[in-house]
Amino acid sequence: MITHLKRRKVRKSVTNIARQLRSTVMSPEGVSLDNWRFSQEVSRKELTRMILLHGLPLSIVDYEGF
């Protein structure tokens, strides 16, 4: 039980660090370093762009793991 609690404490600190990491963000002005935030709208637009750019079938979103 003590080992479990120690591991949990370490994992919690790693998770907190990961949340604070910065990522590169592509913008019309170039690449910038910014905090990462999930946006459903941006994800939807990027998915649409990917499907059109690569000529993928719309059914790709029905595949397992997507």
Secondary structure by P-SEA (a helix, b strand, c coil): caaaaaaaaaaaaaaaaaaabbbbbbccccbbbbcbbbbaaaaaaaaaaaaaaacccccccccccc
